[in-house]
Amino acid sequence: MVNAQPGRLRSAHWGGFMADYSADIKKYTSNVNQKAVDAIVKYCGIALKGADSRLVSMTDPAEVKRVVDGFCFKKLGLDAKTADAAVRAAGEKMKADHTKSRVTVYYLVAEATKTMGKLTG
């Protein structure tokens, strides 16, 4: 995988774009910070290659806990209560979407907790 354009993950193997993260985020928020999107994509790294790991299952408590303990605590520095509430709020916002993109969930969490600056440095 190589990053061909900001916010888009390009597959060198298929020669096409696999995901347009910014477009997905725009379904849930009007202003998209491209620098933050790129930082999240970089943070997720290889996890975005797998079909299953690209998505967040909000019905799986272990998955929600991984998001809280991993991204929210380690990257954003959130306490467990704030992180859990933000992840659940992102899930609620995206409830109509059965394929919840990890990048979009992470972005919505950072936006809701006003920690976007920790991504954009």
GISULZI-V381463 format. One record per residue. RES is the residue in one small letter. PHI is phi as a letter, one per 30 degrees, with the letter a starting at -180 (NA if undefined). PSI is psi in whole degrees, -180 to 180 (none if undefined). BURIAL is # if it has 9 or more other C-alpha atoms within 8 Angstrom, else .. Layout:
[[RES | PHI | PSI | BURIAL] [RES | PHI | PSI | BURIAL]]
This chain:
[[m | NA | 135 | .] [v | b | 147 | .] [n | d | 103 | .] [a | d | -42 | .] [q | b | 147 | .] [p | e | 135 | .] [g | i | -1 | #] [r | b | 134 | #] [l | c | 123 | #] [r | c | 134 | #] [s | c | 115 | #] [a | d | -32 | .] [h | d | -48 | .] [w | c | -18 | .] [g | i | 13 | .] [g | b | 172 | .] [f | d | 130 | #] [m | d | -31 | .] [a | a | 142 | .] [d | c | 91 | #] [y | d | -41 | #] [s | d | -41 | #] [a | d | -39 | .] [d | d | -43 | #] [i | d | -37 | #] [k | d | -17 | #] [k | d | -20 | .] [y | c | -12 | .] [t | a | 149 | .] [s | d | -35 | .] [n | c | 120 | .] [v | c | 124 | #] [n | d | 103 | .] [q | d | -34 | #] [k | d | -39 | .] [a | d | -42 | #] [v | e | -47 | #] [d | d | -38 | #] [a | d | -39 | #] [i | d | -44 | #] [v | d | -43 | #] [k | d | -42 | .] [y | d | -44 | .] [c | d | -35 | #] [g | h | -124 | .] [i | d | -22 | .] [a | d | -25 | .] [l | d | -7 | #] [k | d | -35 | .] [g | d | 137 | .] [a | e | -41 | .] [d | d | -42 | .] [s | d | -14 | #] [r | d | -19 | #] [l | c | 159 | #] [v | c | 126 | #] [s | c | 107 | .] [m | d | -13 | #] [t | d | -6 | .] [d | c | 106 | .] [p | e | -35 | .] [a | d | -37 | .] [e | d | -44 | #] [v | d | -41 | #] [k | d | -39 | #] [r | d | -41 | #] [v | d | -45 | #] [v | d | -50 | #] [d | d | -33 | #] [g | d | -85 | #] [f | d | -50 | #] [c | d | -45 | #] [f | d | -52 | #] [k | d | -44 | #] [k | d | -41 | #] [l | c | -15 | #] [g | i | 28 | .] [l | d | 149 | #] [d | d | 162 | .] [a | e | -42 | #] [k | d | -47 | .] [t | d | -44 | #] [a | d | -47 | #] [d | d | -44 | #] [a | d | -41 | .] [a | d | -40 | #] [v | d | -44 | #] [r | d | -36 | #] [a | d | -40 | #] [a | d | -43 | #] [g | d | -40 | #] [e | d | -42 | .] [k | d | -33 | .] [m | c | 14 | #] [k | e | -28 | .] [a | d | -17 | .] [d | c | 116 | .] [h | d | -15 | .] [t | c | 91 | .] [k | d | 106 | #] [s | d | 133 | #] [r | e | -42 | #] [v | d | -44 | #] [t | d | -44 | #] [v | e | -48 | #] [y | d | -41 | #] [y | d | -47 | #] [l | d | -35 | #] [v | d | -47 | #] [a | d | -40 | #] [e | d | -46 | #] [a | d | -32 | .] [t | c | 6 | #] [k | h | 41 | .] [t | c | 22 | #] [m | e | -34 | #] [g | d | -26 | .] [k | d | -19 | .] [l | c | -36 | #] [t | c | -13 | .] [g | h | none | .]]
